[in-house]
């Protein structure tokens, strides 16, 4: 780590508490002037660091700049910090993750952006990714690290992980709209996009990239007009009680704990969060549009719906919306 990163790590591990410049200098074996210069650089990068005479430097409790050093204190697997890459802006975290995976990136490599210029959701749709108020991340995962019989279950597992992470940092009660959207109080706060690369000869999935976009707090300029009726955030009011760094770590902790989950346990958790079961839904597929009752999910996460004529179908793809 650079001197600046080392100082940020110290401040992040002692949020709200003052650390003297002399203590930092002694710990890092640098001059107090070098400490002062590094702190100034961090302040220019918008880290809310206060300098108090005779007390030292302290990072404000409400400072919310995404960084590896800010995520690290909350991680259960500290070694994963070596595979976390935080960017101010990317075209798309999934695009960068794909490039890194092709180049041989390890399992649990994580790409994070404060802003995306071309974030995407399912079917190539744009994903609104403004600066400073969202968490946009992609995880490179190897299917062999999970106890799931099919890689398609990783999307359901990621949805459960995000819900549990949100609950860990807030009082919200997130629900899942099959297959990959997270809602709070009827508003979408998160989308998940899983993409896979398959070996041509064996047909086996080599790796997955799981893209997760979370609206952490409401943008100061509000949502775009076409999203105002459907978009929400983990923290809709100004009463933000956590940081994006902590939420990020909570998501990482749960996703990387996937090896401890069995399919049955995971699917039970997923099913409990689905809010459309028992309701009439509109189904839009590549070949037809129709209404049906959402009945259940099967052992590989497909949505079971029953048409008006009694025909039951297992959906592995397609769009659904709740009929009001």
C-alpha positions as CSV (number, residue, x, y, z in Angstrom):
1,X,0.0,0.0,0.0
2,X,1.0,3.6,-0.5
3,X,1.5,5.9,2.5
4,X,-1.8,7.5,1.7
5,X,-3.6,4.1,1.7
6,X,-1.9,3.1,4.9
7,X,-3.0,6.2,6.7
8,X,-6.6,5.8,5.3
9,X,-6.6,2.2,6.6
10,X,-5.6,3.4,10.1
11,X,-8.3,6.1,10.1
12,X,-10.9,3.7,8.8
13,X,-10.1,1.3,11.6
14,X,-10.6,4.1,14.1
15,X,-13.5,6.0,12.7
16,X,-14.6,8.9,14.9
17,X,-11.5,8.7,17.0
18,X,-8.5,11.0,16.8
19,X,-5.0,9.6,16.1
20,X,-2.0,11.9,16.6
21,X,0.2,12.7,13.6
22,X,3.2,11.6,15.8
23,X,1.6,8.2,16.4
24,X,0.9,7.7,12.7
25,X,4.4,8.8,11.8
26,X,5.9,6.4,14.3
27,X,3.7,3.5,13.2
28,X,4.6,4.0,9.5
29,X,8.2,5.1,10.0
30,X,7.7,8.4,8.1
31,X,7.9,12.1,9.0
32,X,5.0,14.1,10.4
33,X,5.2,16.3,7.3
34,X,4.7,13.2,5.1
35,X,1.6,12.4,7.2
36,X,0.3,15.9,6.8
37,X,0.8,15.7,3.0
38,X,-1.0,12.4,2.7
39,X,-3.9,13.6,4.8
40,X,-4.2,16.7,2.5
41,X,-4.4,14.3,-0.5
42,X,-7.1,12.3,1.2
43,X,-9.1,15.4,2.0
44,X,-8.8,16.5,-1.7
45,X,-10.3,13.1,-2.6
46,X,-13.3,14.1,-0.4
47,X,-12.5,11.9,2.6
48,X,-14.0,13.8,5.6
49,X,-10.9,13.9,7.8
50,X,-10.7,16.4,10.6
51,X,-7.5,17.8,11.9
52,X,-7.7,19.0,15.6
53,X,-4.8,20.7,17.3
54,X,-3.3,18.6,20.1
55,X,-5.5,15.7,19.1
56,X,-4.6,14.7,15.6
57,X,-6.6,13.4,12.7
58,X,-10.0,11.6,12.7
59,X,-12.2,10.3,10.0
60,X,-15.8,11.4,10.4
61,X,-18.3,8.7,11.1
62,X,-20.4,9.8,8.2
63,X,-17.6,9.8,5.6
64,X,-18.7,7.7,2.7
65,X,-16.0,7.4,0.1
66,X,-15.7,3.9,-1.4
67,X,-12.2,2.4,-0.8
68,X,-10.5,-0.9,-0.1
69,X,-9.4,0.5,3.2
70,X,-13.0,1.4,4.1
71,X,-14.3,-2.0,3.2
72,X,-11.5,-4.0,5.0
73,X,-12.5,-3.5,8.6
74,X,-15.9,-5.2,8.0
75,X,-14.6,-8.2,6.0
76,X,-14.5,-11.7,7.5
77,X,-11.9,-12.9,5.0
78,X,-9.2,-10.2,5.3
79,X,-7.2,-11.8,2.4
80,X,-9.8,-10.9,-0.1
81,X,-8.7,-7.2,0.1
82,X,-5.9,-8.2,-2.3
83,X,-8.5,-8.9,-4.9
84,X,-10.7,-5.8,-4.5
85,X,-10.4,-3.1,-7.1
86,X,-12.2,0.2,-6.4
87,X,-12.6,2.8,-9.3
88,X,-14.0,6.3,-9.3
89,X,-15.7,5.6,-12.6
90,X,-16.1,2.7,-15.0
91,X,-18.1,2.1,-18.1
92,X,-19.5,-1.1,-16.5
93,X,-18.2,-3.2,-13.6
94,X,-19.4,-6.3,-15.4
95,X,-17.5,-5.3,-18.5
96,X,-14.3,-4.8,-16.5
97,X,-14.9,-8.1,-14.6
98,X,-15.2,-10.0,-17.9
99,X,-12.0,-8.6,-19.2
100,X,-10.2,-9.5,-15.9
101,X,-11.7,-13.0,-15.9
102,X,-10.5,-13.6,-19.4
103,X,-7.1,-12.6,-18.3
104,X,-7.1,-15.2,-15.5
105,X,-8.5,-13.3,-12.5
106,X,-9.0,-15.5,-9.4
107,X,-12.2,-16.5,-7.7
108,X,-13.5,-13.7,-5.5
109,X,-12.0,-10.9,-7.5
110,X,-14.2,-7.9,-6.9
111,X,-14.6,-4.8,-9.1
112,X,-16.3,-1.8,-7.6
113,X,-17.2,1.6,-9.1
114,X,-18.5,4.8,-7.5
115,X,-20.1,5.6,-10.9
116,X,-20.9,3.8,-14.1
117,X,-21.2,5.5,-17.5
118,X,-22.8,2.5,-19.2
119,X,-24.1,0.3,-16.4
120,X,-26.4,-2.4,-17.7
121,X,-29.2,-4.7,-16.5
122,X,-31.0,-7.6,-18.1
123,X,-31.6,-7.6,-21.8
124,X,-29.1,-4.8,-22.3
125,X,-31.1,-2.2,-20.5
126,X,-29.3,0.8,-19.0
127,X,-28.8,0.8,-15.2
128,X,-28.8,4.3,-13.7
129,X,-25.5,4.6,-11.8
130,X,-25.0,8.1,-10.4
131,X,-21.9,9.1,-8.4
132,X,-21.8,9.0,-4.6
133,X,-25.2,7.3,-3.9
134,X,-25.0,3.8,-5.2
135,X,-22.9,0.6,-4.8
136,X,-22.0,-0.9,-8.2
137,X,-19.9,-4.1,-8.0
138,X,-19.1,-7.3,-9.9
139,X,-17.8,-10.5,-8.4
140,X,-15.9,-13.1,-10.4
141,X,-16.9,-16.5,-9.1
142,X,-16.0,-20.1,-9.9
143,X,-19.1,-22.4,-9.8
144,X,-17.0,-25.2,-8.2
145,X,-16.7,-23.1,-5.0
146,X,-20.5,-23.5,-4.4
147,X,-22.6,-26.5,-3.5
148,X,-25.1,-25.8,-6.2
149,X,-26.0,-28.3,-8.8
150,X,-26.4,-25.6,-11.5
151,X,-24.8,-22.2,-11.9
152,X,-28.2,-20.6,-12.4
153,X,-28.8,-20.9,-8.7
154,X,-26.0,-18.4,-8.0
155,X,-28.3,-15.5,-9.0
156,X,-30.9,-16.6,-6.4
157,X,-28.1,-17.0,-3.9
158,X,-26.8,-13.5,-4.7
159,X,-30.3,-12.1,-4.2
160,X,-30.6,-13.7,-0.7
161,X,-27.1,-12.4,0.1
162,X,-28.0,-8.8,-0.8
163,X,-31.2,-8.9,1.2
164,X,-29.4,-10.2,4.3
165,X,-26.7,-7.5,3.8
166,X,-29.3,-4.7,3.6
167,X,-30.9,-6.0,6.7
168,X,-27.5,-6.0,8.5
169,X,-27.1,-2.2,7.9
170,X,-30.7,-0.9,8.0
171,X,-34.1,-1.5,9.4
172,X,-35.5,-2.3,5.9
173,X,-37.2,-5.5,5.0
174,X,-36.2,-6.3,1.4
175,X,-38.1,-8.7,-0.8
176,X,-37.3,-10.4,-4.1
177,X,-39.1,-10.1,-7.4
178,X,-38.2,-13.2,-9.4
179,X,-35.6,-13.6,-10.5
180,X,-33.1,-10.9,-9.7
181,X,-34.6,-7.6,-8.4
182,X,-34.7,-6.5,-4.8
183,X,-37.5,-4.3,-3.6
184,X,-38.2,-2.3,-0.4
185,X,-41.7,-0.9,0.2
186,X,-42.7,-1.6,-3.4
187,X,-39.7,0.2,-4.9
188,X,-36.7,-1.4,-6.7
189,X,-33.5,-0.8,-4.9
190,X,-31.2,-3.4,-6.5
191,X,-30.7,-5.3,-9.7
192,X,-28.5,-8.4,-10.2
193,X,-27.0,-9.5,-13.5
194,X,-25.2,-12.8,-13.8
195,X,-23.2,-13.7,-16.9
196,X,-21.3,-16.9,-17.5
197,X,-18.5,-18.1,-19.7
198,X,-18.8,-21.7,-20.8
199,X,-16.0,-24.0,-22.1
200,X,-16.9,-24.8,-25.7
201,X,-15.7,-28.4,-25.6
202,X,-16.9,-29.6,-22.2
203,X,-20.0,-27.4,-21.9
204,X,-19.0,-26.6,-18.3
205,X,-19.2,-23.1,-16.9
206,X,-15.7,-21.8,-16.3
207,X,-16.6,-18.7,-14.3
208,X,-19.5,-16.4,-13.5
209,X,-19.5,-12.7,-13.1
210,X,-22.3,-11.5,-10.8
211,X,-23.1,-7.8,-11.2
212,X,-24.9,-6.1,-8.3
213,X,-26.2,-2.6,-8.5
214,X,-27.7,-1.1,-5.3
215,X,-29.3,2.2,-4.8
216,X,-27.8,3.1,-1.4
217,X,-29.4,6.5,-1.0
218,X,-31.6,8.8,-3.0
219,X,-29.7,10.9,-5.5
220,X,-29.7,14.6,-4.6
221,X,-31.0,15.4,-8.0
222,X,-33.7,12.7,-7.7
223,X,-34.2,9.8,-10.0
224,X,-34.7,10.3,-13.8
225,X,-38.3,10.9,-14.8
226,X,-38.8,7.3,-16.1
227,X,-37.6,5.8,-12.8
228,X,-39.3,8.0,-10.3
229,X,-42.3,5.7,-9.9
230,X,-40.3,2.5,-9.6
231,X,-36.9,3.3,-8.1
232,X,-36.1,3.4,-4.4
233,X,-33.1,3.2,-2.2
234,X,-31.9,1.5,1.0
235,X,-32.0,4.9,2.7
236,X,-34.7,7.1,1.1
237,X,-34.4,9.8,3.8
238,X,-31.4,11.8,5.0
239,X,-31.1,9.5,8.1
240,X,-28.4,7.3,6.7
241,X,-27.1,5.0,9.4
242,X,-24.4,3.1,7.6
243,X,-21.8,3.5,4.8
244,X,-21.5,2.0,1.4
245,X,-18.2,0.5,2.5
246,X,-19.9,-1.5,5.2
247,X,-22.8,-2.6,2.9
248,X,-20.3,-3.7,0.3
249,X,-18.4,-5.8,2.9
250,X,-21.7,-7.3,4.1
251,X,-22.5,-8.4,0.6
252,X,-19.0,-9.8,0.0
253,X,-19.0,-11.7,3.3
254,X,-22.3,-13.4,2.4
255,X,-21.5,-14.2,-1.2
256,X,-18.1,-15.7,-0.4
257,X,-19.7,-17.8,2.3
258,X,-21.7,-19.6,-0.4
259,X,-19.7,-22.8,0.1
260,X,-21.4,-23.3,3.4
261,X,-24.9,-23.3,1.9
262,X,-26.8,-26.3,0.6
263,X,-29.3,-25.8,-2.2
264,X,-32.4,-26.6,-0.1
265,X,-31.5,-24.1,2.6
266,X,-30.7,-21.4,0.1
267,X,-33.9,-22.0,-1.9
268,X,-36.0,-21.9,1.2
269,X,-34.5,-18.5,2.1
270,X,-35.1,-17.3,-1.5
271,X,-38.7,-18.5,-1.6
272,X,-39.6,-16.8,1.7
273,X,-38.5,-13.4,0.2
274,X,-40.5,-13.7,-3.1
275,X,-43.4,-11.3,-2.9
276,X,-45.3,-12.4,-6.0
277,X,-46.2,-16.0,-5.0
278,X,-49.9,-16.5,-5.0
279,X,-50.5,-13.4,-7.1
280,X,-51.5,-12.9,-10.7
281,X,-48.6,-11.8,-12.8
282,X,-48.1,-10.7,-16.3
283,X,-45.5,-12.8,-18.1
284,X,-43.5,-11.4,-21.1
285,X,-41.4,-13.9,-23.0
286,X,-39.7,-14.0,-26.3
287,X,-42.7,-15.7,-27.9
288,X,-45.8,-14.7,-26.0
289,X,-47.4,-12.5,-23.3
290,X,-49.9,-13.9,-20.9
291,X,-51.3,-13.7,-17.3
292,X,-50.9,-16.5,-14.8
293,X,-50.7,-17.2,-11.1
294,X,-47.2,-17.4,-9.6
295,X,-47.4,-20.7,-7.7
296,X,-43.9,-21.7,-6.6
297,X,-40.3,-22.1,-7.5
298,X,-38.7,-25.5,-8.4
299,X,-35.4,-27.1,-7.3
300,X,-33.3,-25.0,-9.7
301,X,-35.0,-21.7,-9.0
302,X,-37.4,-21.6,-12.0
303,X,-40.7,-19.9,-11.3
304,X,-43.8,-22.1,-11.6
305,X,-46.8,-20.3,-13.0
306,X,-50.3,-21.7,-13.8
307,X,-52.2,-20.3,-16.7
308,X,-56.0,-19.7,-16.6
309,X,-56.5,-23.0,-18.5
310,X,-54.7,-24.9,-15.8
311,X,-51.4,-25.4,-17.7
312,X,-48.4,-25.2,-15.4
313,X,-45.1,-23.8,-16.8
314,X,-41.6,-23.5,-15.3
315,X,-40.0,-20.2,-16.3
316,X,-36.3,-20.0,-16.5
317,X,-36.3,-16.6,-18.3
318,X,-38.7,-13.8,-19.1
319,X,-40.1,-10.8,-17.5
320,X,-42.9,-10.7,-14.9
321,X,-44.9,-7.9,-13.4
322,X,-47.5,-7.9,-10.7
323,X,-51.0,-7.3,-12.0
324,X,-52.7,-4.7,-9.8
